[in-house]
């Protein structure tokens, strides 16, 4: 888990998604959905800004995965955001 503010945790989580995809022989272009879990509504703007920077850098003007954002309780103290992803490979 990355410590720090929600923007830093968002960027770290997205980089972890990229690393997991790469390790599995896929890439960000295989993503179809990202689900963002936030612990506090007040963090939405900062998360959305960090998410937007990452997506703009990685996808440019190309197709982007859809996103759902929900407010939840997360299991570890200090954990402000969690992101899970769905990718489709080899269809």
MDAnalysis code that builds the backbone (N, CA, C; Angstrom):
import MDAnalysis as mda
import numpy as np

u = mda.Universe.empty(273, n_residues=91, atom_resindex=np.repeat(np.arange(91), 3), trajectory=True)
u.add_TopologyAttr("name", ["N", "CA", "C"] * 91)
u.add_TopologyAttr("resid", np.arange(1, 92))
u.add_TopologyAttr("resname", ["UNK", "UNK", "UNK", "UNK", "UNK", "UNK", "UNK", "UNK", "UNK", "UNK", "UNK", "UNK", "UNK", "UNK", "UNK", "UNK", "UNK", "UNK", "UNK", "UNK", "UNK", "UNK", "UNK", "UNK", "UNK", "UNK", "UNK", "UNK", "UNK", "UNK", "UNK", "UNK", "UNK", "UNK", "UNK", "UNK", "UNK", "UNK", "UNK", "UNK", "UNK", "UNK", "UNK", "UNK", "UNK", "UNK", "UNK", "UNK", "UNK", "UNK", "UNK", "UNK", "UNK", "UNK", "UNK", "UNK", "UNK", "UNK", "UNK", "UNK", "UNK", "UNK", "UNK", "UNK", "UNK", "UNK", "UNK", "UNK", "UNK", "UNK", "UNK", "UNK", "UNK", "UNK", "UNK", "UNK", "UNK", "UNK", "UNK", "UNK", "UNK", "UNK", "UNK", "UNK", "UNK", "UNK", "UNK", "UNK", "UNK", "UNK", "UNK"])
u.atoms.positions = np.array([
    [0.847, -1.178, 0.000],
    [0.000, 0.000, 0.000],
    [0.889, 1.237, 0.000],
    [0.510, 2.200, -0.779],
    [1.216, 3.475, -0.849],
    [0.661, 4.407, 0.216],
    [1.541, 5.034, 0.951],
    [1.087, 6.029, 1.907],
    [1.022, 7.371, 1.205],
    [0.381, 8.317, 1.807],
    [0.277, 9.640, 1.214],
    [-1.164, 10.018, 0.954],
    [-1.329, 11.102, 0.228],
    [-2.674, 11.600, -0.020],
    [-3.386, 10.771, -1.090],
    [-4.643, 11.085, -1.302],
    [-5.449, 10.289, -2.228],
    [-4.940, 10.393, -3.662],
    [-4.393, 11.520, -4.060],
    [-3.856, 11.655, -5.422],
    [-2.668, 10.721, -5.623],
    [-1.769, 10.694, -4.654],
    [-0.601, 9.807, -4.743],
    [-1.032, 8.345, -4.729],
    [-1.996, 8.005, -3.894],
    [-2.478, 6.632, -3.835],
    [-3.187, 6.241, -5.135],
    [-3.908, 7.173, -5.741],
    [-4.583, 6.906, -7.014],
    [-3.568, 6.602, -8.101],
    [-2.541, 7.436, -8.208],
    [-1.503, 7.225, -9.215],
    [-0.802, 5.898, -8.992],
    [-0.479, 5.587, -7.754],
    [0.184, 4.324, -7.429],
    [-0.705, 3.135, -7.798],
    [-1.985, 3.217, -7.473],
    [-2.903, 2.118, -7.793],
    [-3.003, 1.912, -9.300],
    [-3.064, 2.993, -10.063],
    [-3.139, 2.875, -11.516],
    [-1.847, 2.312, -12.102],
    [-0.718, 2.708, -11.554],
    [0.560, 2.136, -12.004],
    [0.617, 0.648, -11.672],
    [0.036, 0.252, -10.544],
    [-0.023, -1.166, -10.186],
    [-0.908, -1.946, -11.158],
    [-2.004, -1.329, -11.600],
    [-2.856, -1.962, -12.618],
    [-2.042, -2.179, -13.885],
    [-1.301, -1.141, -14.298],
    [-0.469, -1.268, -15.502],
    [0.542, -2.401, -15.340],
    [1.195, -2.486, -14.184],
    [2.197, -3.526, -13.931],
    [1.566, -4.922, -13.961],
    [0.392, -5.063, -13.384],
    [-0.289, -6.364, -13.382],
    [-0.663, -6.776, -14.804],
    [-1.148, -5.833, -15.593],
    [-1.480, -6.128, -16.981],
    [-0.237, -6.559, -17.754],
    [0.846, -5.815, -17.587],
    [2.098, -6.128, -18.278],
    [2.596, -7.511, -17.892],
    [2.544, -7.809, -16.598],
    [2.998, -9.128, -16.117],
    [2.175, -10.256, -16.729],
    [0.911, -9.970, -17.040],
    [0.040, -10.980, -17.639],
    [0.040, -10.971, -19.157],
    [0.922, -10.176, -19.752],
    [1.007, -10.132, -21.208],
    [-0.021, -9.232, -21.865],
    [-0.605, -8.338, -21.096],
    [-1.615, -7.411, -21.619],
    [-1.099, -5.978, -21.483],
    [-1.947, -5.039, -21.827],
    [-1.588, -3.631, -21.696],
    [-2.813, -2.814, -21.310],
    [-2.603, -1.544, -21.064],
    [-3.706, -0.663, -20.692],
    [-4.780, -0.620, -21.774],
    [-4.410, -0.808, -23.025],
    [-5.404, -0.778, -24.094],
    [-6.369, -1.963, -24.030],
    [-6.045, -2.971, -23.232],
    [-6.944, -4.109, -23.038],
    [-7.983, -3.871, -21.946],
    [-7.842, -2.767, -21.224],
    [-8.789, -2.457, -20.156],
    [-10.166, -2.129, -20.715],
    [-11.189, -2.644, -20.075],
    [-12.549, -2.267, -20.429],
    [-13.247, -1.542, -19.287],
    [-12.769, -1.756, -18.051],
    [-13.416, -1.115, -16.909],
    [-12.452, -0.962, -15.747],
    [-12.571, 0.165, -15.066],
    [-11.866, 0.406, -13.806],
    [-12.908, 0.762, -12.757],
    [-12.763, 0.180, -11.577],
    [-13.652, 0.489, -10.460],
    [-12.825, 1.148, -9.366],
    [-13.209, 2.345, -9.007],
    [-12.500, 3.125, -7.995],
    [-13.325, 3.092, -6.714],
    [-12.679, 2.706, -5.635],
    [-13.319, 2.641, -4.318],
    [-12.672, 3.717, -3.441],
    [-13.456, 4.683, -3.008],
    [-12.952, 5.785, -2.175],
    [-13.524, 5.683, -0.774],
    [-12.743, 6.096, 0.200],
    [-13.214, 6.060, 1.591],
    [-13.968, 7.316, 1.990],
    [-13.843, 8.398, 1.208],
    [-14.442, 9.678, 1.614],
    [-14.815, 10.490, 0.378],
    [-16.050, 10.978, 0.344],
    [-16.499, 11.829, -0.766],
    [-15.613, 13.043, -0.968],
    [-15.044, 13.538, 0.092],
    [-14.187, 14.723, 0.019],
    [-12.934, 14.469, -0.826],
    [-12.594, 13.220, -1.046],
    [-11.405, 12.874, -1.832],
    [-11.682, 12.764, -3.328],
    [-12.957, 12.881, -3.720],
    [-13.313, 12.641, -5.116],
    [-12.561, 13.574, -6.078],
    [-12.542, 14.867, -5.807],
    [-11.919, 15.824, -6.731],
    [-10.430, 15.530, -6.922],
    [-9.713, 15.268, -5.835],
    [-8.275, 14.986, -5.929],
    [-8.030, 13.668, -6.655],
    [-8.851, 12.654, -6.364],
    [-8.717, 11.372, -7.064],
    [-8.990, 11.573, -8.548],
    [-10.059, 12.291, -8.870],
    [-10.458, 12.490, -10.260],
    [-9.388, 13.242, -11.046],
    [-8.750, 14.198, -10.421],
    [-7.673, 14.941, -11.079],
    [-6.478, 14.027, -11.368],
    [-6.054, 13.237, -10.372],
    [-4.931, 12.308, -10.567],
    [-5.291, 11.246, -11.604],
    [-6.500, 10.731, -11.535],
    [-6.984, 9.732, -12.500],
    [-6.953, 10.333, -13.907],
    [-7.462, 11.545, -14.044],
    [-7.489, 12.218, -15.343],
    [-6.106, 12.411, -15.936],
    [-5.142, 12.822, -15.112],
    [-3.760, 12.984, -15.602],
    [-3.215, 11.660, -16.123],
    [-3.427, 10.581, -15.363],
    [-2.940, 9.263, -15.765],
    [-3.588, 8.829, -17.074],
    [-4.896, 8.937, -17.150],
    [-5.625, 8.492, -18.337],
    [-5.238, 9.340, -19.547],
    [-5.126, 10.644, -19.377],
    [-4.714, 11.509, -20.494],
    [-3.328, 11.105, -20.999],
    [-2.408, 10.854, -20.076],
    [-1.043, 10.470, -20.450],
    [-1.006, 9.115, -21.150],
    [-1.791, 8.179, -20.683],
    [-1.713, 6.808, -21.200],
    [-2.610, 6.540, -22.400],
    [-3.725, 7.242, -22.514],
    [-4.674, 6.964, -23.586],
    [-4.774, 8.092, -24.604],
    [-4.263, 9.261, -24.272],
    [-4.364, 10.386, -25.195],
    [-5.812, 10.628, -25.582],
    [-6.061, 10.701, -26.878],
    [-7.423, 10.918, -27.351],
    [-8.100, 9.619, -27.761],
    [-7.422, 8.490, -27.518],
    [-7.976, 7.193, -27.892],
    [-9.079, 6.729, -26.953],
    [-9.640, 5.559, -27.243],
    [-10.702, 5.007, -26.389],
    [-10.201, 4.783, -24.959],
    [-11.073, 5.014, -24.016],
    [-10.742, 4.863, -22.598],
    [-11.667, 3.837, -21.970],
    [-11.182, 3.176, -20.930],
    [-12.072, 2.238, -20.239],
    [-13.164, 3.005, -19.489],
    [-14.303, 2.356, -19.302],
    [-15.334, 2.991, -18.483],
    [-14.895, 2.948, -17.019],
    [-15.526, 3.772, -16.192],
    [-15.142, 3.844, -14.787],
    [-16.383, 3.961, -13.923],
    [-16.326, 3.284, -12.804],
    [-17.319, 3.419, -11.748],
    [-16.575, 3.865, -10.506],
    [-17.152, 4.800, -9.756],
    [-16.551, 5.237, -8.502],
    [-17.591, 5.075, -7.397],
    [-17.205, 4.395, -6.322],
    [-18.104, 4.177, -5.197],
    [-17.407, 4.559, -3.889],
    [-18.199, 4.902, -2.898],
    [-17.685, 5.222, -1.568],
    [-17.832, 3.981, -0.698],
    [-16.732, 3.585, -0.067],
    [-16.712, 2.344, 0.708],
    [-15.821, 2.496, 1.936],
    [-15.872, 1.506, 2.797],
    [-14.884, 1.372, 3.854],
    [-13.804, 0.427, 3.339],
    [-12.554, 0.780, 3.522],
    [-11.454, -0.076, 3.066],
    [-10.775, -0.715, 4.267],
    [-10.124, -1.871, 4.085],
    [-9.679, -2.686, 5.205],
    [-8.484, -2.172, 6.012],
    [-7.654, -1.320, 5.430],
    [-6.451, -0.884, 6.143],
    [-6.508, 0.596, 6.493],
    [-6.050, 0.930, 7.686],
    [-5.972, 2.330, 8.085],
    [-5.039, 3.052, 7.121],
    [-5.404, 4.234, 6.697],
    [-4.570, 5.003, 5.783],
    [-4.834, 4.704, 4.318],
    [-5.637, 3.686, 4.054],
    [-5.976, 3.327, 2.680],
    [-7.132, 4.213, 2.242],
    [-6.869, 5.127, 1.306],
    [-7.866, 6.102, 0.887],
    [-8.569, 5.718, -0.408],
    [-7.895, 4.920, -1.228],
    [-8.454, 4.532, -2.524],
    [-7.976, 3.128, -2.882],
    [-8.852, 2.402, -3.557],
    [-8.500, 1.096, -4.110],
    [-9.081, 1.065, -5.517],
    [-8.335, 0.523, -6.459],
    [-8.803, 0.448, -7.838],
    [-8.658, -0.976, -8.337],
    [-9.761, -1.514, -8.883],
    [-9.650, -2.811, -9.531],
    [-10.016, -2.634, -10.997],
    [-9.571, -3.562, -11.811],
    [-9.681, -3.410, -13.255],
    [-10.172, -4.692, -13.905],
    [-10.817, -4.510, -15.046],
    [-11.216, -5.644, -15.873],
    [-10.647, -5.410, -17.261],
    [-9.962, -6.410, -17.771],
    [-9.380, -6.331, -19.102],
    [-9.838, -7.530, -19.923],
    [-9.900, -7.351, -21.215],
    [-10.244, -8.427, -22.127],
    [-9.062, -8.607, -23.073],
    [-8.543, -9.828, -23.102],
    [-7.358, -10.117, -23.912],
    [-7.663, -11.297, -24.831],
    [-7.221, -11.201, -26.061],
    [-7.315, -12.324, -26.990],
    [-8.707, -12.663, -27.464],
    [-9.555, -11.700, -27.643],
    [-10.891, -11.988, -28.141],
    [-10.945, -11.923, -29.632],
])
